Amino acid sequence: MFFKPRYKFGEITKRWGDANFKKEFDTILDNWLKQFNEEDTPVLLELLKNFYYYTETAINQKVVELHEKFITVNGEDISNVLFAKMPKEYGVANSDIIFSSYWFNNNVKGFSSNDVIREYLENDAIPTVLAIVDDYMGSGDTIIKALSKMFSIAPELQNSKLYVLMVHTTITGLQMIEEFKTKLGIDLTTIYVDSTDKAFKDDYIFPRIEARLKKEQYELICAGKNVSSNAILGYKDIQSLVSFEKTTPNDTLGLFWHSAENFVSLFRKNSSPRNTSISMLKGVARKNAHRPVVLFDITDNQYNRFIVYCILNGNDFSFEKACADFGITMDLLQKRLEYIAEKGYIKIEDGKILPTSETQEKLIKKRLKGWENAERSLLSEHKIPLVETSYIPRNFGKSFSGYKK
């Protein structure tokens, strides 16, 4: 008896998401393929079978695996490790999401730096071990430029043990980093979860005899869809097959993120997180003007609704959604979580947010039946005032004397 597959493109999307995702993406992919001639779809489907697509849920899982690999190499003692994200002038919006997820799901809040690595270096607080966490490495240019800039600010950093931790890397990027490492003679280790090579490399996806023909066919398809010449094979001919829920690297094959008047892209190229628009933030701030509400009899009463929100969503916490709901950036969200955890209102365990016993007791004393009821009582309390306090990881740089004002 013949059984019809539950999902038309399940062989492609099986690594990308759950049942709901597969169902939704089936329709998206089907509509995208209708833009091509029937004879062109086989090569596109073969490429998609080797594509890596990362949702926020997938990222949360991958960063745990990434940290486990780091511990295996570094050892379980991280007391002298500084975890830092890619500096903003080099990283992209997705770097914020990756770093926040890594910080949240691996309990490294006492050893992490959000976006102050340059300030550490300028104040001669050189970490013994520096681990830069990022989402993706394509050509290797980004991380090489970032490290080169750090070395120019603090040459002593070249004597530290350095790690680059990535969810995904290309083989080309790894080769470039190895050359950079050898040239400078630095102690640099790359750790990653997934890796891919050039899409049309001989005997990678397609057999040697077919690879060139498939590449030529793909390039003809791109020409017919007016994909720009420098995007067809991706930046520097990297030929990557990687996309994230909010953005796609520019070295990914251009046909998959190209869009035009008469052509709809399959994956997003550039999509700023919905919470980081300045006008959006100002609008949310005006709408959610602060009204002092005391729920827990705590000094920081402006955090009441934020605490309740975090606990209610603690089992499946979304950084992007929380940023949008409160009208704050990813950096500020992480600082708020660090702050309420430090104050003892919540605890973060295994990637989940839980109330402390003290917070739970205060809820009971208020005779509120559950956290949903507590949230309803705080619907007017949306805004989280900024807390401009500096944060320094534990056991980090005794020579550090404070931030420059």
C-alpha positions in Angstrom: 0.0 0.0 0.0 1.3 3.5 -0.9 1.3 6.1 1.9 1.5 9.7 1.0 4.2 11.5 3.0 2.8 13.7 5.7 4.9 16.6 4.6 5.7 17.2 1.0 9.2 18.5 1.8 9.7 16.7 5.0 13.0 15.3 3.8 14.3 18.9 3.6 12.8 20.4 6.7 13.3 17.5 9.1 16.3 19.2 10.7 14.7 22.7 10.7 11.8 22.6 13.1 8.8 20.8 14.6 5.6 19.6 13.0 4.0 23.0 13.0 7.1 24.5 11.3 7.2 21.7 8.7 3.5 22.2 7.9 3.9 26.0 7.5 7.2 25.7 5.5 5.7 23.1 3.1 3.4 25.8 1.8 6.2 28.5 1.7 8.6 26.2 -0.2 5.9 25.0 -2.6 5.0 28.5 -3.6 8.7 29.5 -3.9 9.4 26.6 -6.3 6.5 27.6 -8.5 8.5 30.5 -9.6 10.9 28.2 -11.5 10.7 25.9 -14.5 10.0 22.3 -13.7 13.3 21.1 -15.1 15.1 23.5 -12.6 13.5 22.2 -9.4 15.6 19.0 -8.9 18.9 20.9 -8.5 17.2 23.4 -6.1 15.7 20.6 -4.0 19.1 18.9 -3.8 20.7 22.1 -2.5 17.9 22.5 0.0 18.4 19.0 1.3 21.8 20.2 2.4 20.7 23.6 3.7 21.0 24.6 7.4 18.1 26.7 8.7 18.2 27.9 12.3 15.1 29.0 14.2 15.3 30.6 17.6 14.3 27.2 19.1 17.1 25.5 17.2 19.6 28.1 18.3 18.7 27.4 22.0 19.4 23.8 21.5 22.6 24.3 19.5 24.2 26.7 22.0 23.9 24.0 24.7 25.7 21.5 22.4 28.3 24.2 21.7 29.0 24.8 25.4 29.3 21.1 26.0 32.0 20.9 23.3 33.7 23.9 24.8 33.8 22.3 28.3 35.2 19.1 26.7 38.1 21.1 25.3 38.6 23.8 28.0 37.7 21.8 31.1 34.8 22.4 33.5 36.6 25.2 35.4 35.5 28.4 33.7 36.5 30.7 36.6 39.1 32.5 34.4 37.0 32.6 31.2 35.4 35.7 29.8 32.6 34.9 27.4 32.0 37.8 25.0 29.9 38.4 21.9 31.2 39.7 18.6 31.8 43.5 18.9 28.9 45.4 17.4 30.9 47.1 14.6 31.7 43.6 13.3 28.8 41.4 14.3 25.2 41.6 13.1 21.8 41.6 14.9 21.8 37.8 15.1 25.0 37.9 17.1 23.0 39.4 19.9 20.5 36.6 19.8 23.2 33.9 19.8 25.1 35.4 22.7 22.0 36.0 24.8 20.9 32.4 24.2 24.4 31.1 25.1 24.4 33.1 28.3 20.9 32.1 29.2 21.0 28.3 28.4 24.5 27.6 29.8 24.5 29.5 33.1 27.5 31.6 32.4 26.0 34.8 33.6 28.8 35.3 36.2 31.5 35.1 33.5 30.1 36.9 30.6 30.4 40.3 29.0 27.6 41.6 26.9 29.1 44.4 24.7 32.0 45.8 26.7 35.0 43.8 25.5 36.7 46.9 24.2 36.2 48.7 27.5 37.8 45.8 29.3 40.8 45.9 27.0 41.2 49.7 27.1 41.4 49.5 30.9 44.1 46.8 30.7 41.9 44.1 32.2 43.2 41.3 30.0 41.3 38.0 30.3 43.3 34.9 30.8 40.9 33.1 28.6 38.6 34.8 26.1 35.8 33.0 24.4 34.0 34.9 21.6 30.5 33.5 20.9 29.0 34.0 17.5 26.4 32.5 15.2 28.3 31.9 12.0 31.6 32.1 10.3 31.7 32.3 6.5 34.8 33.7 4.9 36.5 34.3 8.3 36.9 38.0 7.6 34.6 39.2 10.4 36.4 37.3 13.2 39.9 38.2 11.8 39.0 41.9 11.7 37.6 41.8 15.2 40.6 40.0 16.7 43.0 42.3 14.8 41.2 45.3 16.3 41.4 43.9 19.8 45.1 43.2 19.4 45.7 46.8 18.3 44.0 48.0 21.4 45.6 45.5 23.8 48.6 43.7 22.3 48.9 41.6 25.5 45.7 39.8 24.5 47.7 37.8 22.0 49.2 36.0 25.0 45.8 34.9 26.2 44.1 31.6 25.4 41.5 32.4 22.7 38.4 30.6 21.6 35.9 31.3 18.8 32.7 29.5 19.5 30.2 29.2 16.6 27.0 27.4 15.9 28.0 27.1 12.2 31.2 27.5 10.2 32.3 27.0 6.7 35.4 25.0 5.8 36.8 28.0 4.0 36.4 30.1 7.2 38.3 27.5 9.3 41.1 27.5 6.8 41.4 31.3 6.9 41.4 31.3 10.7 44.1 28.6 10.8 46.3 30.8 8.5 45.7 33.9 10.7 46.5 31.9 13.8 49.8 30.5 12.3 50.8 33.9 11.0 50.5 35.6 14.5 51.5 32.6 16.5 48.5 32.9 18.9 46.8 30.2 20.9 43.4 30.2 19.1 40.9 27.3 19.1 37.7 27.2 17.0 34.8 25.2 18.3 31.6 24.7 16.3 28.5 22.5 16.1 27.8 22.4 12.3 30.1 22.9 9.3 29.6 23.0 5.5 31.8 23.2 2.5 31.2 25.0 -0.9 27.9 23.8 -2.4 29.4 23.0 -5.8 32.7 21.5 -4.6 33.5 18.2 -6.3 32.1 15.2 -4.5 30.4 17.3 -1.7 26.8 17.4 -2.7 27.1 16.4 -6.3 29.5 13.8 -7.8 32.6 15.3 -9.4 31.3 14.7 -12.9 28.0 16.5 -12.1 29.2 19.3 -9.9 30.3 21.7 -12.6 27.2 21.0 -14.7 24.9 21.7 -11.7 26.8 24.9 -11.0 26.3 26.1 -14.5 22.6 25.2 -14.4 22.2 27.1 -11.1 24.0 30.1 -12.5 21.6 30.1 -15.5 18.6 30.0 -13.1 20.1 33.0 -11.3 20.6 35.0 -14.5 16.9 34.4 -15.3 15.9 35.8 -12.0 18.3 38.8 -12.2 20.4 37.8 -9.2 23.3 40.2 -9.0 26.6 38.6 -10.2 28.4 39.1 -6.9 25.6 37.4 -5.0 25.1 34.3 -7.1 27.7 32.2 -5.4 27.8 34.4 -2.2 30.4 36.7 -0.9 33.9 35.7 -1.9 32.5 32.6 -3.7 31.9 30.9 -0.3 28.8 29.1 -1.7 27.2 28.6 1.7 23.9 27.0 2.4 23.0 28.6 5.7 20.1 30.9 6.9 18.8 32.0 10.3 15.2 32.9 11.1 15.9 36.6 11.0 18.8 37.0 8.5 20.8 35.2 5.9 24.6 35.5 5.6 25.7 37.3 2.4 27.9 34.4 1.4 24.9 32.0 1.2 23.9 31.2 -2.4 22.1 34.4 -3.6 19.1 32.7 -5.2 17.8 31.7 -1.8 17.7 35.2 -0.4 17.4 37.3 -3.6 14.2 39.2 -4.0 12.9 41.5 -6.8 9.7 43.0 -8.1 8.6 39.7 -9.6 10.5 37.3 -7.4 10.0 36.4 -3.8 12.9 35.1 -1.7 12.8 31.9 0.3 14.8 33.2 3.2 15.2 36.7 4.7 18.4 38.6 3.9 18.3 41.5 6.2 15.6 41.8 8.9 16.4 44.0 11.9 14.9 42.5 15.1 11.4 44.1 15.5 12.4 45.5 18.9 15.5 47.5 18.0 13.9 50.2 15.8 14.4 53.5 17.6 11.0 54.8 16.6 9.5 51.5 17.8 11.2 51.8 21.2 10.1 55.4 21.7 6.6 54.4 20.8 6.5 51.6 23.3 8.0 53.7 26.0 5.3 56.4 25.5 2.5 53.9 25.4 3.7 52.1 28.4 4.4 55.1 30.7 5.5 53.9 34.1 3.0 53.7 36.9 4.3 52.5 40.3 2.7 49.2 41.2 3.8 47.2 44.1 3.1 43.5 44.0 5.9 41.8 46.0 6.6 44.7 48.4 10.0 44.9 46.8 12.1 48.1 46.4 12.3 47.5 42.7 8.6 47.7 42.1 9.0 48.8 38.5 10.2 45.3 37.8 7.1 43.6 39.0 5.5 42.8 35.6 8.8 41.9 34.1 9.4 39.3 36.9 6.0 37.9 36.4 6.4 37.8 32.6 9.7 36.0 32.9 8.3 33.4 35.2 5.2 32.8 33.1 7.3 32.3 30.0 10.2 30.6 31.8 9.8 27.2 30.3 10.0 28.5 26.7 11.5 31.9 27.0 12.0 33.8 23.7 14.5 36.7 23.8 13.1 38.3 20.6 9.5 38.2 21.8 10.5 39.6 25.2 12.3 42.5 23.6 9.3 43.3 21.4 6.8 43.0 24.3 8.8 45.4 26.5 10.2 47.6 23.8 13.9 47.1 24.7 17.0 45.9 22.9 18.7 42.5 23.4 21.5 44.1 25.4 19.0 45.7 27.8 17.0 42.6 28.1 20.0 40.6 29.2 21.0 43.3 31.7 17.4 43.1 33.2 17.6 39.4 33.5 21.0 39.6 35.2 19.7 42.3 37.6 16.5 40.4 38.8 18.5 37.2 39.1 21.2 39.0 41.2 18.4 40.5 43.4 17.1 37.0 44.1 13.7 37.5 42.4 14.3 34.7 39.9 16.7 31.8 39.2 17.9 30.6 35.9 18.4 26.8 35.6 18.9 24.7 32.5 17.6 27.4 30.2 14.5 28.0 32.3 13.4 30.9 34.5 12.0 29.9 37.9 10.7 32.0 40.8 12.8 31.9 43.9 11.2 30.6 47.1 11.1 34.2 48.4 9.3 35.5 45.3 6.9 32.5 45.5 6.1 33.4 49.1 5.3 37.0 48.2 2.9 35.9 45.6 1.1 33.7 48.1 1.0 36.5 50.7 -0.7 38.7 48.1 -3.4 36.0 47.8 -3.0 35.9 44.0 -4.0 32.5 42.7 -1.2 31.8 40.2 1.1 33.8 38.0 -1.5 34.4 35.3 -3.6 36.2 37.9 -0.5 38.2 39.0 0.1 39.3 35.4 -3.5 40.4 34.9 -3.1 42.6 38.0 -0.1 44.2 36.4 -1.2 44.9 32.8 -0.6 48.6 33.3 3.0 48.0 34.3 4.9 47.6 31.1 7.9 49.8 31.1 11.2 48.7 32.6 13.3 51.8 33.5 16.9 51.6 32.5 19.4 50.5 35.2 22.7 52.0 34.1 24.9 50.0 36.4 28.2 48.4 35.2 28.6 44.7 35.4 31.9 42.8 35.9 32.1 39.0 35.7 33.3 37.2 38.8 37.0 36.5 39.2 37.9 38.8 36.4 40.9 41.1 36.1 42.0 42.4 39.5 43.7 45.3 37.6 40.3 46.5 36.3 39.4 49.7 38.1 36.1 50.5 36.5 34.5 51.8 33.3 35.4 55.1 31.8 32.7 57.7 32.2 
